[in-house]
């Protein structure tokens, strides 16, 4: 069994915050893959289903970001899971908007949700780092992550969420390469094979052959001989 955890803050006023992109990813997966309705459990909300034949539990902690580990730890203990069974989807300031990276283990880089999870289950879980960009100064971070995505960001955000959902089954099976490829196909799709190719450049005209006749020969050729 796999436990997919999306990080965010509960409540309608936070629903479209940049900090809630982890919640958004899980909601997209649940909607696209026919998961069961969300229900309250483990100090949060859960939805059960299957991804590529792998039983998967989606968990949105309801404890607010800085206490997320309480909810994750409770779900893990109930299902007797290890950190290797857990994948956490979260916002990442150090990646440009629309960029995404996967990693396992490592530090929490000051992210309060990850810090809490580290404290409850250790660091050996997998993460899907979902880039939201950086406001440019550390003093602006708190306000930035707790603001809604701008209208201009909705295009790349939709592409990323759909890409995550497209590759969710591969991720559940542990194939991060195929998962990342599914995201890439949404974010930077290849050019359609039906698009018309650019016309080929016309070849340069061949140079005229050099005229080696004498002046007299040219006059004779011009006026003829009789």
C-alpha positions in Angstrom: 0.0 0.0 0.0 1.1 3.5 -0.8 0.4 6.6 1.3 0.3 9.9 -0.8 0.2 13.0 1.4 -0.6 16.4 0.1 0.5 19.4 2.3 -1.6 22.5 2.8 -3.9 24.2 5.3 -7.5 23.2 5.8 -10.4 25.6 5.1 -11.9 27.4 2.1 -9.9 30.6 2.6 -6.6 28.6 2.0 -7.9 26.4 -0.8 -6.1 28.3 -3.7 -3.0 29.4 -1.7 0.4 28.5 -3.2 1.1 26.7 0.1 -1.8 24.3 -0.8 -0.5 23.0 -4.1 0.0 19.6 -2.4 -3.7 19.4 -1.5 -4.5 20.4 -5.1 -2.4 17.6 -6.5 -4.2 14.9 -4.5 -7.6 16.3 -5.4 -6.7 16.1 -9.1 -5.6 12.4 -8.6 -8.7 11.5 -6.7 -11.0 13.1 -9.3 -9.2 11.6 -12.3 -8.7 8.0 -11.0 -12.2 7.3 -9.5 -11.1 7.4 -5.8 -13.7 7.1 -3.0 -15.3 10.3 -1.6 -13.2 12.1 0.9 -13.9 11.3 4.6 -12.6 12.5 7.9 -9.9 10.3 9.4 -6.3 10.5 10.9 -6.8 14.2 11.9 -7.4 15.0 8.3 -9.3 13.7 5.3 -8.6 10.6 3.2 -9.7 9.1 -0.1 -9.0 5.4 -1.0 -8.4 3.9 -4.4 -6.0 2.2 -6.7 -3.3 3.5 -9.0 -1.9 1.1 -11.6 -3.1 -1.9 -9.4 -1.4 -0.4 -6.3 -3.8 0.3 -3.4 -3.2 3.9 -2.5 -4.5 6.1 0.3 -4.6 9.9 -0.3 -4.2 12.0 2.9 -4.8 15.7 3.4 -3.7 16.6 7.0 -6.3 18.8 8.7 -3.9 19.9 11.5 -2.6 23.0 9.6 0.8 22.9 7.9 3.1 23.0 10.9 1.5 20.0 12.6 1.2 17.8 9.4 3.3 15.1 10.9 0.7 14.2 13.5 -1.8 13.1 10.8 0.9 11.3 8.7 2.2 9.4 11.7 -1.3 8.3 12.8 -2.1 7.0 9.3 1.2 5.1 9.1 0.7 3.4 12.4 -2.8 2.3 11.6 -1.8 0.7 8.3 1.6 -0.5 9.6 3.5 1.4 6.9 7.1 2.5 6.8 8.5 5.8 5.5 9.4 4.0 2.2 5.7 3.7 1.6 5.1 7.5 1.9 5.2 10.2 -0.8 4.6 13.8 0.2 3.5 16.5 -2.3 4.5 20.0 -1.3 5.2 23.5 -2.5 8.8 24.3 -3.2 10.2 27.9 -3.2 13.5 26.9 -4.7 12.0 25.7 -8.0 10.6 27.9 -10.7 6.8 27.9 -11.2 5.8 24.8 -13.1 9.0 22.9 -12.4 8.8 19.6 -10.4 11.4 17.3 -8.9 11.3 14.0 -7.0 13.6 13.0 -4.2 13.8 10.7 -1.2 15.3 11.7 2.2 17.3 14.8 2.9 16.5 17.9 4.9 13.3 19.9 5.2 14.9 23.2 4.0 12.8 25.2 6.5 9.4 24.0 5.2 7.2 23.7 8.3 5.1 20.8 6.9 8.2 18.8 6.2 9.8 19.8 9.5 6.8 18.3 11.3 6.8 15.1 9.3 10.5 14.7 9.9 9.8 14.9 13.7 7.2 12.2 13.5 8.4 9.6 11.0 12.0 10.6 10.1 13.4 11.8 6.8 13.3 8.6 4.7 10.1 9.3 2.8 9.7 10.4 -0.8 8.8 14.0 -1.8 7.4 15.5 -4.9 8.7 19.1 -4.9 6.3 21.3 -6.8 7.8 24.6 -7.8 6.0 27.9 -7.0 8.9 30.3 -7.3 10.4 32.6 -4.7 9.2 36.2 -3.9 12.8 37.4 -4.0 13.3 38.1 -0.3 13.0 35.8 2.7 10.9 38.4 4.6 8.2 38.2 1.9 7.9 34.4 1.9 5.1 34.0 4.5 2.8 36.4 2.7 3.7 34.9 -0.7 2.9 31.3 0.1 -0.4 32.2 1.8 -1.7 34.2 -1.2 -3.7 32.6 -3.9 -2.2 31.7 -7.3 -2.5 34.7 -9.6 -4.8 34.5 -12.7 -1.7 34.5 -14.9 -0.4 31.3 -13.2 -3.5 29.2 -13.8 -2.2 27.9 -17.1 1.0 26.3 -15.9 -0.7 25.2 -12.6 -3.4 23.3 -14.5 -0.7 21.6 -16.7 1.3 20.5 -13.6 -1.7 19.1 -11.7 -2.9 17.2 -14.7 0.6 15.9 -15.4 0.9 14.7 -11.8 -2.4 12.9 -12.2 -1.3 11.4 -15.5 1.8 9.9 -13.9 0.3 9.0 -10.5 0.1 5.2 -11.3 3.8 5.2 -12.3 4.7 7.0 -9.1 2.7 4.5 -7.0 4.8 1.7 -8.6 8.0 3.5 -7.8 8.9 4.6 -11.4 9.8 8.2 -10.9 11.3 8.5 -14.4 8.0 7.7 -16.1 6.2 9.9 -13.6 8.4 12.9 -14.5 8.0 12.1 -18.2 4.2 12.3 -17.8 4.5 15.7 -16.2 6.8 16.9 -18.9 4.4 15.9 -21.6 1.8 18.2 -20.0 4.1 21.1 -19.2 6.2 21.1 -22.4 4.3 18.9 -24.9 6.1 17.9 -28.1 5.1 19.7 -31.3 2.2 18.1 -33.0 3.0 15.8 -35.9 0.2 17.4 -37.8 1.7 20.8 -37.7 3.0 22.0 -41.1 6.8 22.0 -41.4 8.5 25.2 -42.4 9.1 25.3 -46.2 12.5 24.4 -47.3 14.8 27.2 -48.4 15.1 27.6 -52.2 18.5 26.5 -53.5 20.7 29.3 -54.7 20.8 29.6 -58.5 23.8 28.0 -60.2 26.3 30.6 -61.6 26.3 31.2 -65.3 29.2 29.5 -67.1 32.1 31.8 -68.0 32.0 33.1 -71.6 35.5 32.4 -73.0 34.9 33.6 -76.6 36.9 36.3 -78.2 35.3 39.7 -79.2 35.5 38.7 -82.9 33.9 35.3 -82.2 31.1 36.9 -80.2 30.3 39.3 -83.2 30.4 36.5 -85.6 28.0 34.4 -83.4 25.7 37.4 -83.0 25.3 38.3 -86.6 25.8 34.9 -88.2 27.8 34.1 -91.3 25.6 34.6 -94.4 
